[in-house]
Amino acid sequence: MRDALTEGGWALAAGMLVVLLALALQGRATRPWWRARAERSARARHPRELRRAADMAIAAARRAAGPGEPAVVRVAAVCEVAAGHFGHRYVSHPEAAAALRERYERAGCARDCVTDAYDRP
């Protein structure tokens, strides 16, 4: 008969192997291995995160507006949210303005908000 300690030793060795493998990879399984794939992923996320930043800027402007006064949503606020929340170092003004216009129209903000997204720089 096999000794129970021997069988437990194999389980312990297998567990240690899994731990060593996890330490060696250090989270690489959650991020792309190849730089090109990581860049493609970042380019695909950028417009979605910019639209989300515009939604967040609209919500913040609506919360900051007093009763009876319109919310003022600025393109600069979208750039600040994109940098602060999503880590985008640079967002061009036309790109942020386009995202803000899209979300402004979709949310029906014309009735209670004003924006500078329609002004040409």
ChimeraX attribute file (.defattr): number of C-alpha atoms within 10 A of each C-alpha:
attribute: neighborCount
match mode: 1-to-1
recipient: residues
	/A:1	3
	/A:2	6
	/A:3	8
	/A:4	8
	/A:5	9
	/A:6	10
	/A:7	11
	/A:8	11
	/A:9	12
	/A:10	11
	/A:11	12
	/A:12	12
	/A:13	12
	/A:14	12
	/A:15	12
	/A:16	12
	/A:17	12
	/A:18	12
	/A:19	11
	/A:20	12
	/A:21	11
	/A:22	13
	/A:23	10
	/A:24	10
	/A:25	10
	/A:26	10
	/A:27	9
	/A:28	10
	/A:29	9
	/A:30	8
	/A:31	10
	/A:32	13
	/A:33	10
	/A:34	8
	/A:35	9
	/A:36	10
	/A:37	12
	/A:38	13
	/A:39	12
	/A:40	11
	/A:41	13
	/A:42	12
	/A:43	11
	/A:44	11
	/A:45	11
	/A:46	15
	/A:47	14
	/A:48	12
	/A:49	19
	/A:50	25
	/A:51	20
	/A:52	20
	/A:53	26
	/A:54	29
	/A:55	21
	/A:56	17
	/A:57	24
	/A:58	26
	/A:59	13
	/A:60	15
	/A:61	19
	/A:62	19
	/A:63	11
	/A:64	12
	/A:65	14
	/A:66	10
	/A:67	9
	/A:68	7
	/A:69	10
	/A:70	18
	/A:71	23
	/A:72	18
	/A:73	23
	/A:74	19
	/A:75	23
	/A:76	17
	/A:77	20
	/A:78	26
	/A:79	24
	/A:80	18
	/A:81	20
	/A:82	25
	/A:83	16
	/A:84	12
	/A:85	13
	/A:86	14
	/A:87	11
	/A:88	15
	/A:89	10
	/A:90	10
	/A:91	17
	/A:92	10
	/A:93	16
	/A:94	14
	/A:95	14
	/A:96	24
	/A:97	25
	/A:98	17
	/A:99	23
	/A:100	29
	/A:101	20
	/A:102	15
	/A:103	18
	/A:104	20
	/A:105	10
	/A:106	11
	/A:107	12
	/A:108	10
	/A:109	18
	/A:110	13
	/A:111	9
	/A:112	13
	/A:113	17
	/A:114	17
	/A:115	19
	/A:116	15
	/A:117	21
	/A:118	13
	/A:119	7
	/A:120	8
	/A:121	7
